[in-house]
Amino acid sequence: MNEKIISFPKDEKTHNNTTEWWYYNGHLISSDGHNYAYMNTLFKIKYPKVFGGILSYFPSLNVYFYHSIITDVDNKKFYPNIELNLKTEDKSNKFLNLGFLSKDKSQGYSISQTEKTKYQIHGKNLSLSMDNTKDPILVGGSGFVDNVGEKTFYYSLSNLESKGKLTVNNTEVPVTGVSWMDHQWGDFGIPRGFWNWFSIQLENDTQIVCYQVGNKRDIHCLATISYEDNRQESFTNVQIIAGQEAWTSPKSRISYPLSWQINIPEANISISTHALVEDHEVDFRFIKYWEGPIEINAKLNGKDIAGSGYQELVGGKPNKL
């Protein structure tokens, strides 16, 4: 897979690659001040090619599956949902428009772009309209990165003003807030190593996508910053350090750090993160991961700035009994 310039809105649609996903997260608030968060992701894979090896040579079909989470932040509860082998219809024309049925075929879900800066998602217990207020972040500077041998196209929409509704405990809740979107695609397969990923939205309209990814041979760190004036910079000299506080899943026995320190020395940025809800593990067959909302305290050029974000921790090993 060779590098090319990402073209909008063309590359916001589907690609003929092994793996692709459209990922959304966000922090939302109801009219009475109750805090919620969410994650909503549609995955597309070529099956069985995605497993690699000799299976790469077998005829493959596009298979779609869906992960979502609604988090009641104030009550420290989360509601994960996984649906596999979804019937999906690609109705994209100028803009992305993917419709898909829930697992029991009782609900119609979708992710779509309706105008240049406007997006909609309709999923499990969630319906949101979003307006993008900043230029897409081209991760790594060009939107094409090599994550320890796994090459991927990757951009983020980092400041999506959002409004819509959630359904929590069978109650419909109107909400507003800010969302984040990641779109990745490439000829990579099932993850063999680990990654710790963070989306960071600071109150001064600076956003940062930051992660470390690794395997037995190598570890790669990257941070791409979108400043308030839309200027972007990328850095590989990034320190991502787990804090002492952790939560251990009673099901998988994996311990997940709940706080992290992220330093980007060349940008004069230091960031402290802390999970808003401890129990946030998602169990996807042989992959277990922690995915949830975080609060942010940062220093940018010596100035204190608060913020919010989301983190994804994948590849942790179970503790021994």
Summary of the structure (lengths in Angstrom):
residues: 321
radius of gyration: 18.7
end to end distance: 43.1
largest distance: 55.5
contacts: 1019
relative contact order: 0.15
helix: 5%
strand: 62%
